[in-house]
Each structure stands twice: as structure tokens, then as C-alpha cells.
Amino acid sequence: MESMNGGPGNTFNMILDQLTFCGRTLTEYLKIFDLDLSQWRGAKILDCPSGASSFVAEAGKFGISAVGCDPLYGKDVKDLIERAKNDTERSLHEINQYPDMYNWLFYPSMTGLRQYRNAAMERFARDYPVGYTQGRYVQGSLPNLPFEDRNFDLVLSSHFLFLYGDQFNYDFHLASVLELFRVCSREVRIYPVQSADAQPYEAMPRLLNDLEHLHISAMIVSVPFEFQRNSNRQLRLFR
Ligand SMILES: C[S@@+](CC[C@H](N)C(=O)[O-])C[C@H]1O[C@@H](n2cnc3c(N)ncnc32)[C@H](O)[C@@H]1O
């Protein structure tokens, strides 16, 4: 029998080992999601997967109640940071091999990019130990999240779903998008809509069609951020 990640049997842990555990800062999230936090003051926002991102750590000062969710949460902060440092260096090394696949506008150089990744990691590391006990960091995996229906006003999901288009099959993508929608009361934003090799997610027309049949409003919209070439669009779902 085939599992939703397209592999035989229990390949979930193997896939989890292969995916990058790293993080971005709130500044990067504002661009990636084309997010104006003044419009979401007082809102509950879910960041899934949150990885070693500092969005949850930083959003409080904008009057946002943010929760991060990731399958690796629950581990000790030292283990998470060791994993994040290793994965970040691996991913920077890969980017450095193919610099022409990227626009060097937001990040002017590899040094600038590394500074953003390290800043996110450091802010996450400072916030996570207390945040985990407060329930601001929650262990959970798509496509089954441990939250009530419509628990969050806005749900953000970056650098996971369509980026790993070949590790997961269509059923996983659809189930995950529906799960992100289930826990949101207003909007879901998913970025990017292309795979790690810069190709558009090929099943997007089918996904949009399936969402339409389920009477879920969805559209692809441009965002003011394009690091990997052509990755300047996101999928938005609305209630
Ligand atoms: C590249 S990070 C993205 C983190 C953050 N959103 C960002 O943009 O910096 C990908 C994350 O996906 C998480 N992940 C792996 N499998 C998952 C699943 N089934 N459901 C949710 N998250 C998963 C990994 O643990 C990792 O933290």
C-alpha cells in the first residue's frame, strides 16, 4: 500500500531526516507572505511548519499571538539548534553551488543570507524553551494538526509543501492544504508554489480545481519577494 508521502510503508522519519530544519526571520516572513502586521493586530497566527524560524519569537511585539508547529518540537533546544546549524550550512552550500538560480537583491551576498539564517536561529533558541512550556511551540505534523477547527485567524506555511513536491504525493498535498484551512478562520498563505528545482508545482491546476469543488476560495497571488528565480508567488485560501 502506498502512503501519502508516496513511499512504501513508514518512510515518514526518513523524509523528516532529509528535510531542512532551518528558519527565517519575521522580516523575511513579511516579504514572503506579503504580510502587513498592522492589519492583523490582536490576531492568532499559526506558523506551520515553523522550524527554527523566529516569527513566533518576534510577532508578540506587534500585538500578534503566534504559535509555531513542527514535527521536531519537543526535542531539547540544544539538539534543535545543532540540527538547524548543520541543515543551514548544507543548504547554504547547495545555494553557493548554483548562485545563478537566485536573485541577490534582498540578500546581497552569501554572507548576508547566512546572517539572516543565524539571526532567526538565535532568536528562536532564546524563545523556544519558555515558549514550548507556554504552548507557543507545538509538536505536530501535516496532514494532521493538533488544533481545533478555525483556531487561528491566519495560517502561514513556508518552504515546505510544494517545495518538496517530489517527496510527497498529491494526496498528501491536498490533505495538508485542507488541514491548514481547517484550523484557520480567515486566511491561509502558502509559499512558495514551486519545487526546490525551481519548477512550478505541476499539480496546481488540479489542486485549485479540487478546492473549487469543495467551495474553498483560492488563488495564486504575487509577493514582493523572489530569492530563488520565479518564486514570487503564493497560494492563498480564504473563508
Ligand atoms: C525549510 S523548514 C521551513 C521553516 C520555516 N517555515 C521557514 O520558512 O524558515 C521545513 C520544515 O518542515 C518540517 N516538516 C517536515 N515534515 C513535516 C510535516 N509532515 N508536517 C509539517 N512540517 C514538517 C521540518 O521539520 C522543517 O522544520
The ligand as a MOL file (V3000), in Angstrom:
LIG
                    3D

  0  0  0     0  0            999 V3000
M  V30 BEGIN CTAB
M  V30 COUNTS 27 29 0 0 0
M  V30 BEGIN ATOM
M  V30 1 C 12.6980 24.5130 5.4810 0
M  V30 2 S 11.8640 24.3490 7.0310 0 CHG=1
M  V30 3 C 10.7470 25.7110 6.9390 0
M  V30 4 C 10.7100 26.5120 8.2210 0
M  V30 5 C 10.1110 27.9180 8.1070 0
M  V30 6 N 8.7260 27.8890 7.6820 0
M  V30 7 C 10.9080 28.8090 7.1860 0
M  V30 8 O 10.4460 29.1670 6.0950 0
M  V30 9 O 12.0320 29.1480 7.5570 0 CHG=-1
M  V30 10 C 10.8770 22.8910 6.7140 0
M  V30 11 C 10.2750 22.3230 7.9840 0
M  V30 12 O 9.2980 21.3210 7.6440 0
M  V30 13 C 9.2060 20.4760 8.7610 0
M  V30 14 N 8.4260 19.2650 8.3930 0
M  V30 15 C 8.8620 18.0790 7.9220 0
M  V30 16 N 7.8360 17.2300 7.7290 0
M  V30 17 C 6.7070 17.8860 8.0960 0
M  V30 18 C 5.3040 17.5590 8.1450 0
M  V30 19 N 4.8310 16.3550 7.7590 0
M  V30 20 N 4.4310 18.4900 8.5760 0
M  V30 21 C 4.8620 19.7210 8.9510 0
M  V30 22 N 6.1670 20.0850 8.9290 0
M  V30 23 C 7.0760 19.1930 8.5020 0
M  V30 24 C 10.6710 20.2410 9.1450 0
M  V30 25 O 10.8120 19.7580 10.4620 0
M  V30 26 C 11.2580 21.6340 8.9310 0
M  V30 27 O 11.3030 22.3650 10.1300 0
M  V30 END ATOM
M  V30 BEGIN BOND
M  V30 1 1 1 2
M  V30 2 1 2 3
M  V30 3 1 2 10
M  V30 4 1 3 4
M  V30 5 1 4 5
M  V30 6 1 5 6
M  V30 7 1 5 7
M  V30 8 2 7 8
M  V30 9 1 7 9
M  V30 10 1 10 11
M  V30 11 1 11 12
M  V30 12 1 11 26
M  V30 13 1 12 13
M  V30 14 1 13 14
M  V30 15 1 13 24
M  V30 16 1 14 15
M  V30 17 1 14 23
M  V30 18 2 15 16
M  V30 19 1 16 17
M  V30 20 1 17 18
M  V30 21 2 17 23
M  V30 22 1 18 19
M  V30 23 2 18 20
M  V30 24 1 20 21
M  V30 25 2 21 22
M  V30 26 1 22 23
M  V30 27 1 24 25
M  V30 28 1 24 26
M  V30 29 1 26 27
M  V30 END BOND
M  V30 END CTAB
M  END
